[in-house]
Amino acid sequence: MTPKPAGPTPGRLRKRAEFLAARAGEKRRGKLFLLEVFDRGEAGTPPRLGITVTKKSGNAVIRNRIRRRLREAVRVHAADDMAAGTDYVIVGRREVLSAPFEELKTELSRRMRGRSQNATTTQSS
């Protein structure tokens, strides 16, 4: 097991309302996952993370494998790139399983740091 990074551990999104609130934020699309970023406006609080995988991706075993890979990538690499007072929701896709772990880590870190040329922002109505 890889040693834990020195940065703070992100909190967890647990309630459905928290996941739904994050949908109002910025959406950063990638080939492996969709990242929804919502600034809560609470600068002193740690970031929070939620991971979800739809049933379209596969059965429970497949969905849990996708979640575990994403959680580990955040733990070892991308947690340091998360901004304080921000909620992150990762919607995993099946391609996460076939991608090399290094590619997953760099893609996740890049999406969390900010907008890239492929990211799309949607405005809430």
N, C-alpha and C positions, 0 to 999 in steps of 0.2 A: 504494500500500500504506500502511496506517495505521501510524504509529510504534508501536514496541513499548512496552508499559506499563513503569513504573518498578519494579514489584514483581518478586519472584523468579519464574523460570519453573518451572512444575510439572514433576516427573519423569514418567516413563512407566511404566505397568504393561505388562509384556512377557510374563510367563509365565501359562499357564492357571491355575495354582494361585493366583496373585495376584488374578485376576479372580474365581475361585470364593470366595476368602476375603472379598472385598468383598460378596458376596451375603449374608453373615451380618449385615451392618450395616443401617442404616436405609434404607428405600426412600422416595423422594420422587417421587410420580407427577405427571405433567403431561400436557397434550394433545400436546406435541411430543416428549417423551422421558421415560424413566424414569431417575432419578438414584439410584444406590446409593452410600451414604456409610459408610465403615468407618474408625473411629478406631483406628489402630495402637498408640496409646499412646506414641509416640516424638515428644515435643513439639519437639525440636530439629531434626528432619528436615523437608525440604521436602515439600509435598503431592505426591501422584502421581495421574495421570489415565490412564484407559483409556476408549477409545470403541469400542463394538461396535454393529453393525447386523445384524439377522437377514436371512436369505435371503427371508423373507416380505415384506420391504420392496421387493424388486425385484432386478434383475440387478446384476452387479458395477459397472457404470457408475453406476447409481442409488445403490447403497450407498456408493460412494466419494464421490459428490457430497454425500451426507448427512454423511459423516465430515468432509469438508473444511469444510463450513459450520459444524459444531459445533466443530471445532478452531480455526477463525478466531474464532468468538464467544468461546471461552475465551481465546484469545491477546489479543484487543483489549479485552476487558471483564471477564470473570469470573475471571481468574487472581488478581486482587487479593482476591477474596472467599473464596478457598480457605484453609482452616485448616491450619496446620503439623501434620505427623504424621498426616495423614488421606489415605485412598485414595478416589478418586471414580471410579465407572464410569458412563458415560453410555450408555444403550441408546437409540439414535436410532430415530425413527419416520419414515415417509414424509412426514408433515405438515411436517417441517423444511424441505423443499424449497419448499413453497408459502407458508410464513410469511414476513412481512417480516423483514429482518435485525434491525431495531430490536426487534421483539417477541421474536425469538429471544434476543438479548443480554439483555434485561431478565428474561425468564423463567429463563434459565440462571443469571443473577446472583442472582435471588431464591431459587431452589432451593438454590444453593450456600451462601447466607448462613444458612439454617436452615429450620426447619419453618414452613410456611405453613398456612393454614386448609384447603387441599385436600390436603396431604401426608398420607400414611398410613404409619404405622410398623408393621412386623411384627416379632414377637418370634421369635428363633431357638429351636429346641427343644433 
